[in-house]
Amino acid sequence: MYAVCLRYARTPADAADILQEGFLKVYSKLDQFQFQGSFEGWIRRIMVNTALRTYQKQRFDNETSGYERLPDAPVDPDAIASLSEAELLQIIARLPEGYRVVFNLVAIEGYSHAEVAETLGIQESTSRSQLTKARRWLCEQVEALHKINI
Amino acid sequence: MNMESNHIDDIFRLRLHDTETPPPAFVWDNVERELKKRKRRLFFFWFFAIGLAGAGLWALLPAPSSPTADRRIESHNAETLKPADQTQAANKLQNSAETPDQGSPTAATAQASTKRAVEKGIKSVRQSMPVTGRLTPGKTPSAPMPVSADPKYADGIPNTIHEPVPASNEPFAMLPASTEQTSLVFQRGQTMSKAKAFIRKKKDPKYCYNFAENPNVWMVEAYAGPSFNKRSLQAGIPAFESYAQMRRNTEHPDWSFNAGVRGALLLKRHWLLRTGLHYEQMTEVFEYADPSYIKYIVEIINQPGEPTIIDTVGVEYGENYVKTFNRYGMIDVPLEMGAELRSGRFGLSLHAGLSVNVFFWKRGTVLSPGNQPKPFTPGAKDATEIFRTRTGLSATGSAQMFVHLKPTVRVFAEPYFRKVLKPVTLDNQAVDARFSNWGIKFGMTKILN
């Protein structure tokens, strides 16, 4: 679960806070678990919701739309393969706040844009836009890191 | 081979979805400690809630009939009923109590008999009244006086008395003046139960101070209690917002306490002026963890005539974990005004005012703008100066609920709020810290006059 928190948090210290808060919620709401579906999935959902609430207020405040009209950039798969999980987590952690949340929810957790829009209280178009920007940003970062490693 | 960017989603999902990273060890300690703390809070919450509910019930439930009033009633009967009537009334009362069925002929007979006895007794009282009352001696009211059908009131006192009885009437003259005879002056249509409640609420000289006699009194109060500090951190300019956020993430408020002594002057029975010394100690937990901490161990070789050599002799990788309890203590002189309302032994007073800080001490650690823990304890090694010497003015407000244990001794509970008006940090700081506190004072008041 710490890895889930790391993906949403800005810093490892924030991730530790989210993990702590999330587990406190798990303990306090244990009686609400319906034994339908996986327990791990239930905990994961609590962690994600805790992380979202932590950053909800300031997430989209300072986002710009610089990549709106840029096409999706290609990336060399070897570039990603050469990076460790820790490095991938670090790249995600460096994503701007809004990009990171939407990318985590859509690309990794598998939420639809409609669900993201409802969860975050934003427009679906905003969610799509943030995802596009996140992908573009990640491509650049992965390529750059790959070049450095080479 | 290049791939489309949405394939990045798949790659990231495959690589990261089920990745597990061990969390820092302190997280589990924190979770355990926080759970214990929550259990403790829950215990205190229920403890206070049950205590408050108990106190409320005790205050609201009808008190047992006042011994003073009972004595008056007994004296009244003894004076007004002839021995034969008393015996008859007692017998009838016993009968009616044994046969609660008011519709039965026996009960009706008993009631009628009791009524006659009571009316006779009252009539004799009225005939013995002086002319100063509203009744003329020897003249009975034209309307009959209803008598309670309830056996517990059939002891010679009607539950409704149509005429007010002057306080100076002879049968009551034997009562001492301090027992507030007005409590027995029942108004038209007032039932016995209401009258009893009226008696209960009257000031009992055993507990209540006579403010009517001494409207201006000095009081001394001492108190202590738990409090909770609420601290806000605001970046001076938007560029420091991320630093402010890091500070918020690393500093968390913890339980605090307050204590103090003060003098109060009660003016014209209801208005209050208070001042004294108030101490507030606030606690915060500073917690910082850097899981990718690297420590370089260097050796500095400084030989005369040769350039200084800095040689790295070792590198340590690990987690840098710092936890301190930051403490802030403030002594203030409050200047407050208020108003006090009393009902019997109980009372409520509301206060508001300002307090002037005379002493501010601090000890602890904060995150520096360079993202490193730095002590701010004055005099500590590498200490950074971020707080003012004094916190200045604070606005205060409180509501005190008190109960008299003796005429000159009260105990009280006083929820309060206080806000330091200016930031407690120096003007040159990137982040302004503002303090506010709320809590409760439990204490005792001694009335000096």
Interface residues (C-beta under 8 A of the other chain):
Chain A: M1 Y2 A3 C5 L6 R7 T11 P12 A13 D14 A15 A16 D17 L19 Q20 F23 L24 Y27 S28 Q58 D72 A73 P74 V75 D76 P77 I80 E85 A86 L88 L89 I92 F103 V106 A107 I108 E109 G110 R135 R136 L138 C139 V142
Chain B: M1 N2 M3 E4 S5 N6 H7 I8 D9 I11 F12 R13 R15 L16 H17 T19 E20 T21 P22 P23 P24 F26 V27 N30 V31 E34 L35 R38 Q245 M246 N249 T250 Y288 A289 D290 P291 S292
